[in-house]
Amino acid sequence: MDAASIEHPLPRWSRLYWAGAALVLAGGIVTTTLLLSEPRPDATLHPSGAAVDNRLPGLLLRGAPLLKIEASTLRGYGPYLGLEIYSGVNAFGSPCLVALHRASGNLSDVRCAPAPADLMMDVASSRDGFEGFEGRAGDGIIRFVLRDDTVDAYVYLIPEAG
């Protein structure tokens, strides 16, 4: 009997089946890893429906006059760690995010970006007259990201040495 006449223990279609199954399994593992490694927001803020603080348009005119945010487009998302978060649209049609430090009445940060760009705003914990975020120890930032009808908040803190 020669080597060519000895049949392989698994038929060819069976080997192809197992190779295909291994590729599907590997693809599933890679997809799951990518989905789980994406950062998750610490909070997702939804429109509050509350009336916009009547001081806000004046603060925007004084604190960010070049952005030209239309007061009629402002929408509140409620408080988060001592900040009031608002979105709006400026005279150029770009979406904007606004953070108001409620205790001091100061604008903490304002950012606008053209419509196709992702709109992000980083608010530091140690400026504009306040130290730290309500209920959180350590210095850091909160990154607010405007998503269609919500604002995602990601908190990045450097723990206090102790």
C-alpha positions as CSV (number, residue, x, y, z in Angstrom):
1,M,0.0,0.0,0.0
2,D,1.4,3.4,-1.0
3,A,0.9,6.7,0.9
4,A,-1.3,8.1,-1.8
5,S,-3.9,5.4,-1.4
6,I,-4.3,5.8,2.4
7,E,-7.3,8.0,3.0
8,H,-7.1,10.8,5.6
9,P,-9.2,10.1,8.7
10,L,-11.3,13.3,8.2
11,P,-13.0,14.0,4.9
12,R,-12.1,17.2,3.2
13,W,-15.4,18.9,3.9
14,S,-15.1,18.2,7.6
15,R,-11.6,19.9,7.7
16,L,-13.1,23.0,6.0
17,Y,-16.0,23.0,8.5
18,W,-13.6,23.0,11.5
19,A,-11.4,25.7,9.9
20,G,-14.4,27.9,9.3
21,A,-15.7,27.4,12.8
22,A,-12.3,28.4,14.2
23,L,-12.3,31.6,12.1
24,V,-15.8,32.5,13.4
25,L,-14.8,31.8,17.0
26,A,-11.7,34.0,16.6
27,G,-13.8,36.8,15.1
28,G,-16.2,36.6,18.0
29,I,-13.4,36.8,20.5
30,V,-11.9,39.9,18.8
31,T,-15.3,41.6,18.6
32,T,-16.1,41.0,22.2
33,T,-12.7,42.3,23.3
34,L,-13.1,45.5,21.3
35,L,-16.6,46.1,22.7
36,L,-15.6,45.5,26.3
37,S,-12.4,47.7,26.0
38,E,-14.4,50.8,25.0
39,P,-14.7,53.3,27.9
40,R,-18.2,53.6,29.4
41,P,-19.5,56.9,30.6
42,D,-19.8,57.5,34.3
43,A,-23.2,59.2,33.6
44,T,-25.5,59.9,30.7
45,L,-27.4,63.2,31.1
46,H,-30.8,63.6,29.5
47,P,-32.6,66.8,28.7
48,S,-34.1,68.1,31.9
49,G,-36.9,70.1,30.4
50,A,-36.4,72.8,33.0
51,A,-36.2,76.4,32.0
52,V,-32.8,77.8,31.3
53,D,-31.3,80.0,34.0
54,N,-32.0,83.5,32.9
55,R,-28.5,84.6,33.9
56,L,-26.9,82.2,31.4
57,P,-27.4,84.2,28.2
58,G,-25.7,87.2,29.8
59,L,-22.9,85.1,31.1
60,L,-22.4,83.7,27.6
61,L,-22.4,87.2,26.1
62,R,-19.7,88.3,28.6
63,G,-17.7,85.1,28.8
64,A,-17.8,83.7,25.3
65,P,-18.9,86.6,23.0
66,L,-17.2,85.2,19.9
67,L,-19.1,81.9,20.0
68,K,-22.5,83.7,19.5
69,I,-24.6,81.0,21.1
70,E,-28.3,81.6,20.4
71,A,-30.1,81.9,23.7
72,S,-33.3,80.4,22.2
73,T,-31.5,77.1,21.4
74,L,-30.2,76.5,25.0
75,R,-31.3,73.2,26.6
76,G,-30.5,72.1,30.1
77,Y,-29.3,68.6,31.1
78,G,-29.4,69.2,34.8
79,P,-26.7,69.2,37.4
80,Y,-23.7,66.9,37.5
81,L,-21.1,67.0,40.3
82,G,-21.7,70.7,40.9
83,L,-22.0,71.8,37.3
84,E,-25.1,72.7,35.2
85,I,-24.7,71.4,31.7
86,Y,-26.4,73.0,28.7
87,S,-26.3,72.5,24.9
88,G,-27.2,75.0,22.2
89,V,-26.4,76.1,18.7
90,N,-24.4,79.1,17.7
91,A,-25.0,81.7,14.9
92,F,-22.8,79.5,12.6
93,G,-25.0,76.4,13.1
94,S,-22.5,74.6,15.2
95,P,-23.6,72.6,18.3
96,C,-22.2,73.9,21.6
97,L,-21.8,72.6,25.2
98,V,-21.8,74.9,28.2
99,A,-20.8,74.1,31.8
100,L,-22.0,76.5,34.5
101,H,-20.5,76.2,38.0
102,R,-23.7,76.7,40.0
103,A,-22.2,77.6,43.4
104,S,-20.1,80.5,42.0
105,G,-22.3,81.4,39.1
106,N,-19.3,81.3,36.7
107,L,-19.0,79.8,33.3
108,S,-16.7,76.9,33.8
109,D,-16.2,76.0,30.1
110,V,-17.9,76.5,26.7
111,R,-17.1,74.6,23.5
112,C,-18.5,74.6,20.0
113,A,-17.6,72.4,17.1
114,P,-18.8,72.2,13.5
115,A,-21.7,69.6,13.0
116,P,-19.7,66.7,11.6
117,A,-17.1,66.8,14.4
118,D,-17.6,65.1,17.8
119,L,-18.3,67.8,20.4
120,M,-16.3,67.3,23.6
121,M,-15.7,69.7,26.5
122,D,-13.2,69.0,29.3
123,V,-13.9,70.7,32.7
124,A,-11.0,70.8,35.2
125,S,-11.6,70.3,38.9
126,S,-9.4,73.2,40.0
127,R,-10.3,76.4,38.3
128,D,-13.0,79.1,38.2
129,G,-13.2,79.3,42.0
130,F,-14.0,75.7,42.9
131,E,-11.8,72.9,44.1
132,G,-12.8,69.3,43.3
133,F,-16.1,67.9,42.1
134,E,-19.0,67.4,44.5
135,G,-18.6,64.2,46.3
136,R,-15.4,63.2,44.5
137,A,-11.9,63.4,46.0
138,G,-8.9,64.2,43.9
139,D,-8.0,66.5,41.0
140,G,-9.0,65.7,37.5
141,I,-11.4,66.5,34.7
142,I,-14.8,65.6,33.5
143,R,-15.1,65.1,29.8
144,F,-18.6,65.9,28.5
145,V,-19.5,64.5,25.0
146,L,-22.6,65.6,23.2
147,R,-24.4,62.6,21.6
148,D,-27.6,63.2,19.6
149,D,-30.0,63.9,22.5
150,T,-27.8,63.1,25.5
151,V,-24.5,64.2,27.1
152,D,-22.1,61.5,28.3
153,A,-19.9,62.3,31.2
154,Y,-16.5,60.6,31.8
155,V,-14.8,61.4,35.1
156,Y,-11.0,61.1,35.2
157,L,-9.6,61.7,38.7
158,I,-6.1,61.6,40.1
159,P,-6.5,60.2,43.6
160,E,-5.2,62.4,46.5
161,A,-2.0,61.2,48.0
162,G,-2.5,59.7,51.4
